[in-house]
Amino acid sequence: MKLPALIPDIDVLLALPPERIARPLMVLAARRMQNGMVSLLTIANPQDLYGLHGIGMGAPAAGHFYPRGREREVDLALGEAWHWLELNFLIMPAPDQNGQNGWKVFTRRGRELLDDEARFNSFAVASGLPKEMLHPSLREGVWLELAQGQHADAVFKAFRTVEERVREAGGYNAEDHGVSLIRLAFNAKNGPLTKCEHPLAEREALCNLVAGAVGSYKNPHSHRTVAITDALEAKEMVLLASHILRIIDDRAPA
């Protein structure tokens, strides 16, 4: 199998982001391994891409290939995707001299994602969310669950962290929980996490926002199994939890 068979249209190839090209490269890499190693040239050589034995040499062979004249564009797109695999630690240099000569091996994470397209896609979406964008309390466990495709668990833990942080910052007991806890803490008139210098309408709106988020994204997970299949949707929910945590940090007593 060759790359033009996996992504036949060159315009589609060039329009795809690196992470969408990366998986076909991984599939080809697994099939073209030599002594457990592979290089980009092994799976993206002129013969496979353009039907030539060398750029500018001979006529194209029979079969589907990319058109000539766009080699630079294709090389750049494939190079970006290969580099994406390296940056996300799915491949790494082979040991010793082989690695210095451009040969790669799959990492443990790469092998785990190789045969599971759904998990790979989840990881690709999560990798587009830098850990630094998340609140520190979500950067390890929650981000990793997003990357592993455990969307419902990631969302539940993110908003459970919100609830725990509200309880801690507001000085409440373990018996206080859920939406009622949020409405106490962000009560527009006397809540410990409200800012009385802000207009009343804004204080009420923030209270409703945080209570609604916890009620929508945390409480259902506490009472029943909730399926979240959209990785992007899960990422957006976690980002909302992260934003709320930063608000709490800003209002918590020193």
Secondary structure, 3 states (H helix, E strand, C coil): CCHHHHCCCHHHHHHCCHHHHHHHHHHHHHHCCECCEECHHHHCCHHHHHCCCECCECCCCCCCCCCCCCHHHHHHHHHHHHHHHHHCCCEEECCHHHHHCCCEEECHHHHHHHCCHHHHHHHHHHHCCCHHHCCHHHCCHHHHHHHCCCHHHHHHHHHHHHHHHHHHHHCCCCCCCHHHHHHHHCCCCCCCCCCCCCCHHHHHHHHHHHHHHHHHHCHHHHHCCCCCCCHHHHHHHHHHHHHHHHHHHHHCCC
